[in-house]
Amino acid sequence: MTRLNILDYLLIDEGKTAIDAFHNTTELAKLADDLGYHRFWVPEQHHALSIASSSPELLMMHLAGQTNNIRIGSGGIMLPHYSPFKVSEIFRTLEAIHPNRIDLGMGNSTGGRLVNHALNEEKEERLTYEQQVRDIQKYLSDDKESSHRFQKLIATPVTNTQPEMWMLGAGGSSTKIAAELGTAYTYAHFIKPFDVGIEIINTYRKQFKPSLFHDKPIVSIAVFVVVGKTTDEAEQLAKSFDLWMASLETAKNPPYFPNVITASKKYFSPFEKQKINNIRKRAIIGDSSYVKEEIQKLIAKYNCDEVILIPNIPGIENRKTAIKLLAKEFQLT
């Protein structure tokens, strides 16, 4: 059976605060744990006023402590900004406290010009993405035999288990690196649906080389979902998703995730309407039966092992209802 996972953005709903968002995500993670979802990930988003998840590793420590069985992960750590050694120490600490429950999802995004400058203004040189991943594998595996430039350096605390390593991407270098270094791979269907995705995943599987971390290729796909008790309810909820995504993708920085009333009053220009039409190709919107059917189609087309659901839906109660409905449809518990 294909595993179902959740990537929660820590949305700051209209009329709520970042503190509310942390409480809401904790509630959602605990519920996902009880319902039988396999993983619960949080992203790294900087200078995003409507998203409270700028420090996923801190959130992971909190969420792992609030749950019992579900794996907790980053979706993902943006490696260009950080020392591989420090990332390894952070995730070894997480793994030491919560063994066999930690996922290290890694990405190559810089988060835009201002964020990139603020996080890297004192750096004169930057490692390649592939080298960063190789470094992390060295530190997490206690490799003392290779000709690594820091051969004798050990990332502490030393643990008997390792976090699972996941490369996040929508093509480009991430596919090659994941296959060459033997990590699991998450394809961002919510960024680039179907067209190139199937080919990218097939390439990853064909070129995969076993590693100490994974002996065979593992693929997940990530997709936006808006789920309602009925089709009409889902379409109403999707108005908030439409407005929020259209704002983000037209270079705006919305201060909150809008509610349905606010979204219903919004007039969209022809350009914005076209933008929303394209966004909806990357999402599944409907009642739980329809969403399940569409997810199963994605699983078949991508031949994936896992699916990551991104429930960008207004209101924590609606998000909780959505994951309950899908858990029931897929008979997770």
C-alpha positions as a Markdown table, in Angstrom:
| # | Residue | x | y | z |
|---|---|---|---|---|
| 1 | Met | 0.0 | 0.0 | 0.0 |
| 2 | Thr | 1.3 | 3.5 | -0.9 |
| 3 | Arg | 2.0 | 5.5 | 2.2 |
| 4 | Leu | 0.3 | 8.8 | 2.8 |
| 5 | Asn | 2.1 | 11.7 | 4.3 |
| 6 | Ile | 1.4 | 15.4 | 5.1 |
| 7 | Leu | 3.4 | 18.5 | 4.5 |
| 8 | Asp | 1.9 | 21.3 | 6.6 |
| 9 | Tyr | 2.8 | 24.9 | 5.8 |
| 10 | Leu | 2.0 | 26.4 | 9.2 |
| 11 | Leu | -0.5 | 28.7 | 7.6 |
| 12 | Ile | -1.4 | 31.9 | 9.5 |
| 13 | Asp | -5.2 | 32.0 | 9.0 |
| 14 | Glu | -6.9 | 35.4 | 8.5 |
| 15 | Gly | -7.6 | 36.9 | 12.0 |
| 16 | Lys | -5.0 | 34.6 | 13.7 |
| 17 | Thr | -1.4 | 34.9 | 14.7 |
| 18 | Ala | 1.8 | 32.9 | 14.2 |
| 19 | Ile | 1.4 | 31.6 | 17.7 |
| 20 | Asp | -2.0 | 30.2 | 16.6 |
| 21 | Ala | -0.3 | 28.6 | 13.6 |
| 22 | Phe | 2.1 | 26.7 | 15.9 |
| 23 | His | -0.8 | 25.4 | 18.0 |
| 24 | Asn | -2.8 | 24.4 | 14.9 |
| 25 | Thr | 0.1 | 22.5 | 13.4 |
| 26 | Thr | 0.7 | 20.7 | 16.6 |
| 27 | Glu | -3.0 | 19.7 | 16.6 |
| 28 | Leu | -2.8 | 18.5 | 13.0 |
| 29 | Ala | 0.4 | 16.5 | 13.6 |
| 30 | Lys | -1.1 | 14.7 | 16.6 |
| 31 | Leu | -4.2 | 14.0 | 14.7 |
| 32 | Ala | -2.2 | 12.7 | 11.7 |
| 33 | Asp | -0.3 | 10.4 | 14.1 |
| 34 | Asp | -3.5 | 9.0 | 15.5 |
| 35 | Leu | -5.0 | 8.5 | 12.0 |
| 36 | Gly | -2.1 | 6.5 | 10.7 |
| 37 | Tyr | -0.3 | 8.8 | 8.3 |
| 38 | His | 3.4 | 7.8 | 7.9 |
| 39 | Arg | 5.2 | 11.2 | 7.8 |
| 40 | Phe | 4.5 | 14.8 | 8.8 |
| 41 | Trp | 6.9 | 17.4 | 7.3 |
| 42 | Val | 7.2 | 21.1 | 7.7 |
| 43 | Pro | 8.9 | 23.5 | 5.2 |
| 44 | Glu | 11.6 | 26.1 | 5.4 |
| 45 | Gln | 10.0 | 29.4 | 4.3 |
| 46 | His | 11.7 | 32.8 | 4.8 |
| 47 | His | 10.1 | 36.2 | 4.5 |
| 48 | Ala | 6.7 | 34.6 | 4.0 |
| 49 | Leu | 4.3 | 36.5 | 6.2 |
| 50 | Ser | 1.5 | 34.0 | 5.9 |
| 51 | Ile | 3.7 | 31.0 | 6.8 |
| 52 | Ala | 5.1 | 30.5 | 10.3 |
| 53 | Ser | 7.7 | 27.8 | 9.3 |
| 54 | Ser | 11.1 | 29.5 | 9.0 |
| 55 | Ser | 12.9 | 27.1 | 11.3 |
| 56 | Pro | 11.8 | 23.5 | 10.5 |
| 57 | Glu | 14.4 | 21.8 | 12.7 |
| 58 | Leu | 13.1 | 23.6 | 15.8 |
| 59 | Leu | 9.5 | 22.7 | 14.9 |
| 60 | Met | 10.5 | 19.1 | 14.3 |
| 61 | Met | 11.9 | 18.7 | 17.8 |
| 62 | His | 8.6 | 20.1 | 19.2 |
| 63 | Leu | 6.4 | 18.0 | 16.9 |
| 64 | Ala | 8.3 | 14.8 | 17.5 |
| 65 | Gly | 7.9 | 15.3 | 21.3 |
| 66 | Gln | 4.1 | 15.8 | 20.8 |
| 67 | Thr | 3.6 | 12.6 | 18.7 |
| 68 | Asn | 4.3 | 8.9 | 19.2 |
| 69 | Asn | 4.8 | 7.0 | 15.9 |
| 70 | Ile | 4.6 | 9.3 | 12.9 |
| 71 | Arg | 7.9 | 10.2 | 11.3 |
| 72 | Ile | 8.7 | 13.9 | 11.5 |
| 73 | Gly | 10.7 | 15.7 | 8.8 |
| 74 | Ser | 11.8 | 18.8 | 6.9 |
| 75 | Gly | 10.3 | 19.6 | 3.6 |
| 76 | Gly | 13.1 | 20.7 | 3.3 |
| 77 | Ile | 16.2 | 22.2 | 4.8 |
| 78 | Met | 17.6 | 24.7 | 2.2 |
| 79 | Leu | 21.2 | 23.5 | 2.1 |
| 80 | Pro | 22.8 | 26.4 | 0.1 |
| 81 | His | 22.5 | 28.6 | 3.3 |
| 82 | Tyr | 24.1 | 26.2 | 5.8 |
| 83 | Ser | 27.1 | 24.2 | 6.9 |
| 84 | Pro | 26.6 | 20.5 | 6.2 |
| 85 | Phe | 28.4 | 19.8 | 9.4 |
| 86 | Lys | 26.0 | 21.8 | 11.5 |
| 87 | Val | 23.0 | 20.3 | 9.6 |
| 88 | Ser | 24.3 | 16.9 | 10.4 |
| 89 | Glu | 24.7 | 17.7 | 14.1 |
| 90 | Ile | 21.2 | 19.1 | 14.3 |
| 91 | Phe | 19.7 | 16.0 | 12.7 |
| 92 | Arg | 21.8 | 13.6 | 14.8 |
| 93 | Thr | 20.5 | 15.4 | 17.9 |
| 94 | Leu | 16.9 | 14.9 | 16.6 |
| 95 | Glu | 17.6 | 11.3 | 15.8 |
| 96 | Ala | 19.2 | 10.7 | 19.2 |
| 97 | Ile | 16.1 | 11.9 | 21.0 |
| 98 | His | 13.6 | 10.4 | 18.6 |
| 99 | Pro | 15.3 | 7.4 | 16.9 |
| 100 | Asn | 13.9 | 6.0 | 13.7 |
| 101 | Arg | 11.4 | 8.9 | 13.4 |
| 102 | Ile | 13.4 | 11.7 | 11.7 |
| 103 | Asp | 13.5 | 12.6 | 8.0 |
| 104 | Leu | 16.1 | 15.0 | 6.6 |
| 105 | Gly | 14.4 | 16.4 | 3.5 |
| 106 | Met | 16.8 | 18.7 | 1.6 |
| 107 | Gly | 16.3 | 21.4 | -1.0 |
| 108 | Asn | 18.3 | 23.7 | -3.2 |
| 109 | Ser | 16.2 | 26.8 | -3.1 |
| 110 | Thr | 17.8 | 30.1 | -2.0 |
| 111 | Gly | 14.4 | 31.7 | -1.1 |
| 112 | Gly | 14.9 | 34.8 | -3.3 |
| 113 | Arg | 17.4 | 37.6 | -3.6 |
| 114 | Leu | 16.9 | 39.3 | -0.2 |
| 115 | Val | 16.8 | 36.1 | 1.8 |
| 116 | Asn | 19.8 | 34.7 | 0.0 |
| 117 | His | 21.8 | 37.9 | 0.7 |
| 118 | Ala | 20.8 | 38.0 | 4.4 |
| 119 | Leu | 21.8 | 34.4 | 5.0 |
| 120 | Asn | 25.0 | 34.5 | 3.1 |
| 121 | Glu | 26.4 | 38.0 | 3.1 |
| 122 | Glu | 29.6 | 37.0 | 4.9 |
| 123 | Lys | 30.4 | 34.0 | 2.7 |
| 124 | Glu | 33.0 | 34.4 | 0.0 |
| 125 | Glu | 32.6 | 30.9 | -1.4 |
| 126 | Arg | 29.8 | 28.3 | -1.5 |
| 127 | Leu | 30.0 | 24.6 | -1.8 |
| 128 | Thr | 28.1 | 22.9 | -4.6 |
| 129 | Tyr | 24.8 | 21.3 | -3.8 |
| 130 | Glu | 26.2 | 17.9 | -4.5 |
| 131 | Gln | 29.2 | 18.4 | -2.3 |
| 132 | Gln | 26.9 | 19.5 | 0.5 |
| 133 | Val | 24.9 | 16.3 | 0.3 |
| 134 | Arg | 28.1 | 14.2 | 0.1 |
| 135 | Asp | 29.3 | 16.0 | 3.2 |
| 136 | Ile | 26.1 | 15.2 | 5.1 |
| 137 | Gln | 26.3 | 11.6 | 4.2 |
| 138 | Lys | 29.9 | 11.5 | 5.4 |
| 139 | Tyr | 29.0 | 13.0 | 8.8 |
| 140 | Leu | 25.8 | 10.9 | 9.3 |
| 141 | Ser | 27.6 | 7.6 | 8.4 |
| 142 | Asp | 30.8 | 8.3 | 10.5 |
| 143 | Asp | 32.9 | 7.7 | 7.3 |
| 144 | Lys | 36.6 | 7.7 | 8.3 |
| 145 | Glu | 37.9 | 5.9 | 5.3 |
| 146 | Ser | 37.3 | 8.3 | 2.4 |
| 147 | Ser | 39.6 | 11.1 | 1.3 |
| 148 | His | 37.1 | 13.7 | 2.6 |
| 149 | Arg | 38.7 | 17.0 | 3.4 |
| 150 | Phe | 37.5 | 16.7 | 7.0 |
| 151 | Gln | 38.2 | 13.0 | 7.2 |
| 152 | Lys | 38.8 | 12.9 | 11.0 |
| 153 | Leu | 35.8 | 15.1 | 11.9 |
| 154 | Ile | 32.9 | 13.4 | 13.6 |
| 155 | Ala | 29.4 | 14.9 | 13.8 |
| 156 | Thr | 28.1 | 14.4 | 17.3 |
| 157 | Pro | 26.1 | 13.0 | 19.0 |
| 158 | Val | 27.0 | 9.7 | 17.5 |
| 159 | Thr | 23.9 | 7.6 | 17.1 |
| 160 | Asn | 23.1 | 4.0 | 16.2 |
| 161 | Thr | 20.4 | 5.0 | 13.7 |
| 162 | Gln | 20.4 | 7.7 | 11.0 |
| 163 | Pro | 17.7 | 10.1 | 9.7 |
| 164 | Glu | 16.2 | 9.1 | 6.4 |
| 165 | Met | 17.7 | 11.3 | 3.6 |
| 166 | Trp | 15.3 | 12.7 | 1.1 |
| 167 | Met | 16.1 | 15.0 | -1.9 |
| 168 | Leu | 13.3 | 17.4 | -2.8 |
| 169 | Gly | 13.1 | 18.7 | -6.4 |
| 170 | Ala | 11.2 | 19.2 | -9.6 |
| 171 | Gly | 14.0 | 18.2 | -11.9 |
| 172 | Gly | 17.4 | 19.7 | -12.4 |
| 173 | Ser | 20.4 | 18.6 | -10.4 |
| 174 | Ser | 18.4 | 17.1 | -7.5 |
| 175 | Thr | 17.4 | 14.1 | -9.6 |
| 176 | Lys | 21.0 | 13.3 | -10.6 |
| 177 | Ile | 22.3 | 13.8 | -7.1 |
| 178 | Ala | 19.6 | 11.7 | -5.5 |
| 179 | Ala | 20.3 | 8.8 | -7.9 |
| 180 | Glu | 24.1 | 9.1 | -7.7 |
| 181 | Leu | 24.2 | 9.3 | -3.9 |
| 182 | Gly | 21.4 | 6.8 | -3.1 |
| 183 | Thr | 18.9 | 9.0 | -1.3 |
| 184 | Ala | 15.1 | 8.9 | -1.5 |
| 185 | Tyr | 13.5 | 11.4 | -3.8 |
| 186 | Thr | 10.4 | 13.6 | -3.5 |
| 187 | Tyr | 9.1 | 15.0 | -6.7 |
| 188 | Ala | 7.2 | 18.3 | -6.5 |
| 189 | His | 4.1 | 17.7 | -8.5 |
| 190 | Phe | 2.7 | 20.8 | -6.9 |
| 191 | Ile | 5.3 | 22.8 | -8.9 |
| 192 | Lys | 5.5 | 20.8 | -12.1 |
| 193 | Pro | 2.7 | 18.3 | -12.8 |
| 194 | Phe | 3.0 | 15.3 | -15.0 |
| 195 | Asp | 4.7 | 16.6 | -18.1 |
| 196 | Val | 8.3 | 16.2 | -17.0 |
| 197 | Gly | 7.7 | 14.5 | -13.7 |
| 198 | Ile | 7.2 | 11.0 | -15.0 |
| 199 | Glu | 10.4 | 11.1 | -17.0 |
| 200 | Ile | 12.4 | 12.6 | -14.1 |
| 201 | Ile | 11.2 | 9.8 | -11.7 |
| 202 | Asn | 12.0 | 7.1 | -14.3 |
| 203 | Thr | 15.5 | 8.6 | -14.7 |
| 204 | Tyr | 16.0 | 8.6 | -10.9 |
| 205 | Arg | 15.0 | 4.9 | -10.7 |
| 206 | Lys | 17.2 | 3.8 | -13.6 |
| 207 | Gln | 20.3 | 5.7 | -12.4 |
| 208 | Phe | 19.9 | 4.9 | -8.7 |
| 209 | Lys | 23.0 | 3.6 | -6.9 |
| 210 | Pro | 22.5 | 1.8 | -3.5 |
| 211 | Ser | 24.0 | 3.6 | -0.5 |
| 212 | Leu | 24.3 | 3.2 | 3.3 |
| 213 | Phe | 21.1 | 5.1 | 3.6 |
| 214 | His | 18.9 | 3.4 | 1.0 |
| 215 | Asp | 19.4 | 0.1 | -0.8 |
| 216 | Lys | 16.7 | 0.8 | -3.4 |
| 217 | Pro | 15.1 | 3.9 | -5.0 |
| 218 | Ile | 12.1 | 5.4 | -3.0 |
| 219 | Val | 9.9 | 7.9 | -4.6 |
| 220 | Ser | 7.2 | 10.2 | -3.2 |
| 221 | Ile | 5.2 | 12.9 | -4.9 |
| 222 | Ala | 3.9 | 16.0 | -3.3 |
| 223 | Val | 0.6 | 17.5 | -4.3 |
| 224 | Phe | -1.8 | 20.3 | -3.1 |
| 225 | Val | -5.2 | 19.0 | -1.9 |
| 226 | Val | -8.4 | 20.8 | -0.9 |
| 227 | Val | -10.9 | 18.4 | 0.5 |
| 228 | Gly | -14.4 | 19.1 | 1.6 |
| 229 | Lys | -17.4 | 17.0 | 2.8 |
| 230 | Thr | -19.0 | 17.7 | -0.6 |
| 231 | Thr | -17.7 | 18.9 | -3.9 |
| 232 | Asp | -19.4 | 22.3 | -3.4 |
| 233 | Glu | -17.8 | 22.7 | 0.0 |
| 234 | Ala | -14.4 | 21.9 | -1.5 |
| 235 | Glu | -14.9 | 24.5 | -4.2 |
| 236 | Gln | -15.8 | 27.1 | -1.6 |
| 237 | Leu | -12.6 | 26.3 | 0.4 |
| 238 | Ala | -10.6 | 26.3 | -2.7 |
| 239 | Lys | -11.4 | 30.0 | -3.2 |
| 240 | Ser | -9.0 | 30.8 | -0.4 |
| 241 | Phe | -6.4 | 28.6 | -1.9 |
| 242 | Asp | -6.8 | 30.3 | -5.3 |
| 243 | Leu | -6.5 | 33.8 | -3.8 |
| 244 | Trp | -3.4 | 32.9 | -1.7 |
| 245 | Met | -1.6 | 31.1 | -4.4 |
| 246 | Ala | -2.4 | 33.8 | -7.0 |
| 247 | Ser | -0.9 | 36.4 | -4.6 |
| 248 | Leu | 2.2 | 34.4 | -4.0 |
| 249 | Glu | 2.8 | 33.8 | -7.7 |
| 250 | Thr | 2.3 | 37.4 | -8.7 |
| 251 | Ala | 5.1 | 38.5 | -6.5 |
| 252 | Lys | 2.9 | 39.6 | -3.5 |
| 253 | Asn | 3.5 | 38.6 | 0.1 |
| 254 | Pro | 0.0 | 38.1 | 1.7 |
| 255 | Pro | 0.0 | 38.7 | 5.4 |
| 256 | Tyr | -2.3 | 35.8 | 6.1 |
| 257 | Phe | -4.1 | 32.9 | 4.5 |
| 258 | Pro | -7.5 | 34.4 | 3.5 |
| 259 | Asn | -10.8 | 33.0 | 4.7 |
| 260 | Val | -13.6 | 32.0 | 2.3 |
| 261 | Ile | -15.5 | 35.3 | 2.8 |
| 262 | Thr | -12.5 | 37.4 | 1.9 |
| 263 | Ala | -11.7 | 35.2 | -1.1 |
| 264 | Ser | -15.3 | 35.3 | -2.4 |
| 265 | Lys | -15.2 | 39.1 | -2.6 |
| 266 | Lys | -12.0 | 39.2 | -4.6 |
| 267 | Tyr | -12.2 | 40.3 | -8.2 |
| 268 | Phe | -9.5 | 38.5 | -10.4 |
| 269 | Ser | -8.1 | 40.1 | -13.5 |
| 270 | Pro | -7.9 | 38.0 | -16.7 |
| 271 | Phe | -4.2 | 37.5 | -15.9 |
| 272 | Glu | -4.9 | 36.3 | -12.4 |
| 273 | Lys | -7.6 | 34.0 | -13.6 |
| 274 | Gln | -5.2 | 32.4 | -16.0 |
| 275 | Lys | -2.7 | 32.0 | -13.2 |
| 276 | Ile | -5.3 | 30.3 | -11.1 |
| 277 | Asn | -6.2 | 27.9 | -13.9 |
| 278 | Asn | -2.6 | 26.9 | -14.1 |
| 279 | Ile | -2.3 | 26.5 | -10.3 |
| 280 | Arg | -5.3 | 24.2 | -10.2 |
| 281 | Lys | -3.5 | 21.8 | -12.5 |
| 282 | Arg | -1.1 | 21.2 | -9.6 |
| 283 | Ala | -3.9 | 20.6 | -7.0 |
| 284 | Ile | -6.7 | 18.1 | -6.4 |
| 285 | Ile | -9.9 | 19.7 | -5.3 |
| 286 | Gly | -13.1 | 17.9 | -4.3 |
| 287 | Asp | -14.8 | 15.6 | -1.9 |
| 288 | Ser | -12.8 | 12.7 | -0.3 |
| 289 | Ser | -14.0 | 10.1 | -2.8 |
| 290 | Tyr | -12.9 | 12.2 | -5.8 |
| 291 | Val | -9.6 | 13.2 | -4.2 |
| 292 | Lys | -8.8 | 9.6 | -3.4 |
| 293 | Glu | -9.5 | 8.6 | -7.0 |
| 294 | Glu | -7.2 | 11.3 | -8.3 |
| 295 | Ile | -4.5 | 10.4 | -5.9 |
| 296 | Gln | -4.7 | 6.8 | -7.1 |
| 297 | Lys | -4.3 | 8.1 | -10.6 |
| 298 | Leu | -1.2 | 10.0 | -9.6 |
| 299 | Ile | 0.2 | 6.9 | -7.9 |
| 300 | Ala | -0.3 | 4.8 | -11.1 |
| 301 | Lys | 1.1 | 7.5 | -13.4 |
| 302 | Tyr | 4.2 | 8.2 | -11.3 |
| 303 | Asn | 4.7 | 4.7 | -10.0 |
| 304 | Cys | 5.5 | 6.2 | -6.7 |
| 305 | Asp | 5.9 | 4.6 | -3.3 |
| 306 | Glu | 4.4 | 7.5 | -1.2 |
| 307 | Val | 2.3 | 10.6 | -1.6 |
| 308 | Ile | 2.8 | 13.8 | 0.4 |
| 309 | Leu | -0.5 | 15.8 | 0.8 |
| 310 | Ile | -0.3 | 19.6 | 1.2 |
| 311 | Pro | -3.6 | 20.6 | 2.7 |
| 312 | Asn | -3.5 | 24.4 | 2.1 |
| 313 | Ile | -7.1 | 24.9 | 3.3 |
| 314 | Pro | -8.5 | 27.8 | 5.4 |
| 315 | Gly | -9.0 | 27.1 | 9.1 |
| 316 | Ile | -7.6 | 24.4 | 11.3 |
| 317 | Glu | -10.9 | 22.6 | 11.7 |
| 318 | Asn | -11.2 | 22.3 | 7.9 |
| 319 | Arg | -7.7 | 21.0 | 7.6 |
| 320 | Lys | -8.4 | 18.4 | 10.3 |
| 321 | Thr | -11.6 | 17.4 | 8.6 |
| 322 | Ala | -9.7 | 16.9 | 5.3 |
| 323 | Ile | -7.1 | 14.6 | 6.7 |
| 324 | Lys | -9.8 | 12.6 | 8.6 |
| 325 | Leu | -11.8 | 12.2 | 5.4 |
| 326 | Leu | -8.8 | 10.9 | 3.5 |
| 327 | Ala | -7.7 | 8.6 | 6.3 |
| 328 | Lys | -11.1 | 7.0 | 6.2 |
| 329 | Glu | -11.1 | 6.8 | 2.4 |
| 330 | Phe | -7.7 | 5.1 | 2.3 |
| 331 | Gln | -8.5 | 3.0 | 5.4 |
| 332 | Leu | -5.3 | 4.1 | 7.2 |
| 333 | Thr | -6.5 | 3.0 | 10.6 |
